[in-house]
Amino acid sequence: MAKNGNNILVYAGSTLIGCTKTNEIQTGCETIEISSPNQGAWRNYLVGRKEWSINVAYLVTDSSALAISGGNGVKDLLQVGNSFTLSIKRRGQSSADLSGSAILKSVKITATRGNLVQGSFQFVGNGSLG
């Protein structure tokens, strides 16, 4: 992956999620304990199902930068529950390093007088990330 955080870009379909401030990619898996108390002091596990999520914090300089759902404005942006194909690319690369289908779980927009609008998207993976 990239050495510099500015080099990791998140796309919803073919649209760059504009003015990205931070990107957070998280993966995890369930662990299922298979040991019993009479097997000694150490626990043993099996790997269960996996999950992933992507959180994107952004700065808004133009409302069109928020139009990830193909619309043009904040009203379209707030349609949580919509599915997106997300791609993670390094700046300057044409192909995605990772991609997968995700559901827009939440959107946060903070507008403070005299400052740029800030906010975040939280996507939850719907299937594999690869």
N, C-alpha and C positions, 0 to 999 in steps of 0.2 A: 504494500500500500504506500501511499504518499507520505513523505516526511513532514509536509507542511499542511496544516488544516485547511488552508485556502485552496488546496489542490483536490479536495474531495467534494464532488458535486452530486446532488441528488436530483433526479429527473422524475417527474410524474408523466408517464408516457414519453413523448418527445419534448416536453416542456420543462426547462430548467426551473426549479423552485428558486425564484429570484432573490437576490440580495441576502444570501445565506450568511448567517453569523456563525452558527455552529451546527454540526451534524453529529448525531449520536446513534451508533448502530449497536444494538444489543442482541446477543443470542444466548440461549440457555437450553437446558434439558432437565427433565425430571430424573431423579435418582430413586430407585426402588431398592429398599434394603432387603437383602436375601439372607442375612446372617441371623442366628438365633443366640440367645444368651449363653447356651452351653457350648458355643464354638470359640470361646475365648474373649479377649479384651478388645479385639479389632472388628469393626463393622465391614461388611462386604456389600457391594451394590451392583445392580444392573442399570444400564442406561435406558431411560424411558423415552417418551416423545420429546421432540425439540420444538422450540419457539423462537421467534425473532421479532424485533420492533425497530423502528427508526423514528427518532425525534429530530426535528429540524427547527432551530431558532432562526428568526429572520429580522431584518430591518426593511422597512418599506419606504421607498422613495417615490413610488408611482403605484397607484392602485392596480394597474394592469399587471404588475409583478405578482399579484396574489391570485391571478386567474388560473389556478392549476386545473380546475375542472372544465376548462374550455370556454368558460363564460368570461365576463369582463367586470369583475368587481367583487366586493366583500360579500354580497348576498350569495353569489355562486360559491364562494370559498367556504361558507359556513355549512355546507351540505355534508355534515358528518354522516358516516354510514356508507358513503360512496366507495367503490373499489377502484384502485389504481394499479397500474403496473409500474413499479418503482425500479429505477436503475441507479447504481452507484458507479460513477466514473471518475477517473483521475483527469484533471485539467489537461487538455491537449490530446486526450485519447478519444478515438471514435467509438470503440467498443466498450461495453459495460464490464466492470470487474465483477459485479454482483447484480442480480435482478430477481424480482419476484412479485407476486400479486399481494397487495396489502389493502386493508380497510382503513379509511380515515376515521380514527377513534375520537379525536378531540382537536379543537382549534382554539387558540388563545390569542386575543388581540389586545394590546395595551397602547392606548393613545394618551400621552402626557403632553399638556400644553407646552409648546416651544421645543419639543423633541421629535425625533423621527418616530413613527409608529413601529412598535416591536410586537413580536408574537411568536407563536410556535405551532407546529403541526405534530400530532402524534399518530403514527401509522402502526398498525399491528399486522404482522405477516399472516397471510392466508394461504398456507402451503409452504413449499420449500423456498429457500433463498440460496441461489447458486449462480 
